[in-house]
Amino acid sequence: MKKMLISGWGRNKFITANVVYFNKKNFYKTFGFITRGAGNSYGDTSLNKKIILNLNKKKILFFDKKNGLITVEPGISIGELIEETIKENWMPKVIPGASKITMAGAIANDVHGKNHFSSGSFSKYVEEFSILTENFGLIKCKKKNSELFKLTCGGIGLSGILTSITISLKKIKSVFLLNKTIKCQSIEKMISIFNKFKKYDYLVAWYDFFSKKDKFIISIANHTEKKLTNFKEQKPLKIYLSSFFLNQLTIKIFNFFYYLFNKNDSKIIHYKKFFFPLDRFLDWNKLYGKQGFYQYQFVIPDKNSKNNLKKIIKIIKKSKTKPYLAVIKKMGNNNSNYLSFPIKGYSFALDFKNDNNIIKLLNKLDEIIIKMKGRIYLAKDSTITNSNFFKMYPKANKFKKLLLKYNTKGKISSFQSIRIGIT
């Protein structure tokens, strides 16, 4: 094992861990570890004193180009997968907001995309996977093995180590999308636009927390046969801006001009620009400085969502700490997995620069989200308490009990799983 200083993507907590690459020998002789991929979970979901990395497992094992089925090793990223499947006009049916997320991470967090309202979560399109468990060794799990399937999809890596994954893909027309931009200035209008365009492929909205008025920029997209002529893909930019320049004043100014210069229009864009906008900047998370940042993502039910969103926005705007980036998505029905995040309603993902007020605010928001019968996303979580977690996730006790069947001796755990009381 090699000692490494690591953190979650939010860089709000660093630890020195003993790290080793995955193989069966390392799995059987290591206890008290968590598996880690690209480290794109924001908090301590993939942190422990012992870590087994799966990034050395990146092969495409099988690709049925006719029917759109692909089997891969767990360490290949969503972006790397798309680079191969796009050549045959196939893409994953659910694409999260970061290209470096590994396939194992996509299952462990049951990721969702900008089309959850119509297409559901990533696990819906997982046909089967092979998983190495503590008590039963290697198991090939299909959806009919519902117990282990529901335990693993959304199970934050606690049921075992994935060794292969098969998913079904979506046939597309080109690498481009037709992207429609609509600006509006009220919650009511935003909800109305989301409902009006719910037959489109993708919907997402940006929100400005530094404006006294509500300001939304809604992005709507469909796959298209149209192509941009003379298109050249841009290389990611290295940001040389000090975190000193990233503060509430500069973000307020940026947001003002960002809203001003975005126009109501339609244009053809490359899929990377739509799905992975922040990937245009290398190591963008370092912009927040040495103290890092917290991403807080919650979902609240459809019922009374208009008034509840207004209430949450009002509370955050009155606080000393405001999110530098805020993204809203319309969510569809929940699935039967024990710890999957989405429920039908609206999700808000908020990026807060780390400061002395942030923990108090997030704890306050937790209590409000619970009263609204919502929940927070474990892939983004750094702070939720044991009691609040169990209030948000009604199947958590069943998950904890069932996990002992596969992980009796506590072989796999993370700082998060210990904090929230499921290992």
N, C-alpha and C positions, 0 to 999 in steps of 0.2 A: 504494500500500500504506500501511496505517496501523500504527504501532507499538502493541502492546498487551502488557500484563503478564498472562500466562496460566499455568495449571497444569492438571494432571489433577484428577479429582474428589477425590483424596486430599489435594491441596494440600500435598504434601510436597516439591515442587520447582516453583519459579516461574522463568519465563524471559520475556525481552522478545523478541517475535516480530513480524515483518512480516506483517500479516494483510490478506487481500483476499477479497471475495466471489467465488464461482465464476461464471465464464462461459468460453466456449471460448477467447477471446483470452487470458485470464489463464492458462489451462491451458497453452497452447502456448508462451507466453513465459517461464514460470516453471520453474526447475529447483531440485532439492533441497528440495521441499516435501512436506508431508503434508496430506491432507484432514482436516477437523475438523467435527464436527456440534455436539452440545450439550455436549461435553466431559465425558461421563459415564464414560469409561474412567478408571480410578483412577490409573494411573501415567503413563508417557511414550509410550504408544501413539499419541497424536495430538499429540505435541509435536515441533516442529522450528523452526529460525530463520525459516522461511517457512511460512505456513499459508494454505490456501484453504478458506474456510468454505462449507458448502452449506446453511446455515440459511435462505437466501433462496429456496430451492426447496422449497415446501411444498404444492403443489397436489395435489388428487385428480384424476387425468386420466381415469379410467374406473372405474365401479362397476357390476358385474353383480349386482344385488340378488337375482336369482332363483337364481343358481348360486354366489354367494359368491366372486367373483373381483374383485380391486381392483388398479388400477394407480395408483401415486403417484410424486411426485417424491421425491428422496432425503432432503430435509431435514425432512419431516413426522415428528413423533415418534409413538411407539407410543401414547401417551396421546391425542394429537390424532386419530390414526386411529380409535381405539376410540370416541371421542366421536361420530364420524360413523357408523361401522358398527353401533354398539349400537342406533341408532334403528331399524335393520332386523333386529335380533336376530342380528347376526353379530359375531364377534370373531376375532382372530388365533388360530391353533391353538397357537402357542407365545408366551407372554408373559413377558418378563424382569421383574426385580424393581424397575425404575425406569421411570416413565412417560415421562421426557424423552428416553430413548434414541431416536435417529433411526432411520429405516428403513435408511439406509445403514450406520449403526453396528451395527444388528442383523445385517446380512449380513457386514460386515467382521469381526465377532467371533463370528459364528454362534451367537448367544445361545441360551440354554436357559431353561426355566422350571421350575415346580414339578411338571411332568408329563413330564420327560424319560424317566423309567422306562418310559413307555408311548407317548409321542408323538415322542421324538427332539428334534433341534435345529431352529432357525428355518429353516435352508436346505432342510429336507425339504419345506417348503410354498412355496418360491420357485419359481414357474412359469417366469419369465424375468426378465431385466434388461437394460438397455442400459448400456454402460460405455465411457467415453472412454479409450483407451489411447495410450501414447506412440508405439508403432510401427505400429499398425493403425487409428488413428482410432476412430470410434464403431462398436461391435460390439453387435449384439443377440444375447444369449447365452441359450440354453435349456439344460435339463439334458442334452440330447443333445450339446451342446458341452461335454463333460465336463471337458476339460482346463482351460479358462478358468473354468468353473463351480467346479471344485474348488480352483482357485487363488484365486478371489475370495471364496468363502464361507469365513470363518475366516481369510482372508489379510491381516487387519489393515490394509486399505486400500492395499496396495502394488501391486495390479495395474492400477489406473486409478481414474477418478472415475465413480461411478454417476450416471446421469442419469434413469433411470426404473426402477421395480421393480413386478413383478406377483406377488401372493401369493394363495393360496387361503385361505378363511376357514372358521370353524367356526360352525355354526348353534347358537344357544343359546336358552334358554327365557325368561330375564329378565335383569335387571342384578344379580340376587342369587345367592348361593351358600349352600348348607347346609353350615355349617362345624362339624366335630366336633373337640373338643379332648381329648387324652389325655395325662396325665402319667405318667412312669415314671422309674425310678432305676437303670437298667443298660443297657449297650450291647446285651446279649442281648435284652432286652425291646424296646428301640427297633427293632432289626432285625426282631424277630418281628412287631411292629405294622406296620412298613412292608410286610412280606410279606403280612400278613393283609389289608391294605387296598389292595393293588396294583391292584385293579380300579376303585378310585375315580379321579376325574379328577385330583386334585392331592394331593401329600404334601410336607410340609416339617417340620423340627424345629428348635427352639431349644435351645441347650445352655449351661449355666452353668459357666464355667471358674473361678469364684471360690468354688465350693463344694467341700468335701472329698469329698463323695459325688457320684456322677453324677446330674444332674438334667436331664431332657428334658421339653419341652412340644411335643407333636406336633400338628400342625394338618392335618386331612384335610378335603377339600371336594369337593362335587359341584355342578354347575349345577342350579338348581331352578326350578320354575314358581311356587313360593311367593313372596310379596312382603311386604315390611314396610309396614304401614299408617302413614300420617303420617310417612314417611321424609323427612328433610331432609339433603341433603349438606352436610357441614361444610367450611368454608373452611380452607385450610392455616394453621397457627399460626406466628407469628413467635416464635422462641426468643430470650429476652433473658438467658439464663443464661450467665455467663462460663465460659470453658474451665477456669478455676481450680477450679470445682466438679465438673469431670469428671475423676475420678481413681480409683484402684483401690479406695479405701475407699467412695466414693459408689456406684460400680458394684456392689460387693459387697452393699451395703445394698439397692440397687434390685433386683438379681437375686433376693435373698432374698424380698422382698415380691412381686415379679413372679411367682415360682413359687408362693408361698403363696396369692395371690389368684386365680390362674388355676384354674378348676375343670374337672373332667371333665364336659363337657356338649356340647350341640349347639344351635346358634342360626343364624338367617339373618343374613347380613351382605352389605353392598354389595361389588361386585367390587373397587372401589378399596381398600377396607380389607384385602382379602385379598391382592391382587396387589402393591399399592404401599403397604405400611404406613408406610414412612418419608416418603412424600410428604405425610403429614399435617403435617410440619414444614418450613417454608421454610428452605433453606440449612442443613440439619442437619449437613452436613459441616464447617461452620465451628465447630461445638461443640468440635472437637478443638484449636482454637487456631492460633496462627501457624505452628507446626511441622507441622501437619496430621497425617495418619495414613496407615497402609498397610493395604490389604486384601490378604490372602493367601488365594487359593482354590486348593485342590488336589483331585484326584480319585485314588482308589486302587481297584484291581480288586476284584471280588467275592471272589476267592480269598483266604482268610485275612483278610478285612476286619475281622472282629470283633477279632482279636488286634492287627492293625495299627492300628486306631483306638484301642485301649487304649494302645498304645505311644506314639502321637503325643500323645494327651491327657496322658499321664503326663509326657512331656518338656516340654510347654508349661506344665503346672501347676507344675513344678519351676523354671521359668525366672523371671527377674525381671520379664519382660514378659508379660502375659496379655491375650488379646483381650477387648475390651469388649462385642463382639457376635459370636456364633457361630451359624451356620445350617448345617444338614445337609440334603442332598437325596439321594434315591435316583436313580441314573443308569442309563439303558438302554444299548443297544448303540451303539458308535461308528459313524460314517459314513466315507465314502471321501475326504472333503476332506482336503487335505494338512496343515492346521494347526488343524483343529477340536479343541476341548478335550475333550469328554466321552468316557469309556470306561465300560463296564458296571461299576458298583460304587457307591461312596459319595463324595459331594463335601462338603467342609467349607469354608465361607467365613468368614474370621476378620478382624475389624477391630482393629488394634493402634494405639494412640496412639503417635506418633513419639517415641522417646527414644534414648538412647545405646546401648541394648542390642538394638534391633530388627533391625538389619542382620545381626548375628552370629547371632541366632536364626533368621531367615529363611534364611540360607545353610545353617545346620545342617539345617533342615527340608527344603530342596531335596535335600540328599544322602540323607536318609532316604526321601523320596518316590521318588527314582530307584531305590533298592534295592528298594522295594515295587512297582516297575514302574508308578508313577503319573506324574502331570504336574501342572503349575500352569497356571492360566488366564492367557493373555497379556493379556486385557482388564483384569486386576487387577494385573498384574505391574509392579514398579518396580525389581527388584534381580537377577533371574536372570542368571547368567553365560553367555557364549557356549557353553562346553563343556557345561554342565548343560542348556542349552536343547536342544542336538542329541541329548543322551542321552534326554531326555524325549519328543522328537518324532521318531520314526524316519523320517518322510517329509520332514524339513526340508531335506535335501540335494536331494531331487527338486524341492521347492518353490523353492529358491534357483536351481537351474539353469533351471527352466521360467520363472521370473520374468524372466530376462534376455531371453526371447523377446518379452515385451511391454514391458519397461522397461529397454532396453539401456543407456542412458546414465545410469542412476541418477536419473532425473527425480523419482521419488517415493521418499521414505524418511522414517523417523522416528528420533528419538533411540533408541527401543527397537529398531528394526530394525537400526540400526548397532551398538548394544550387543550384541545377540545374534548378529550376524554374518550376516544374510541379505540385506543391501543394502550 
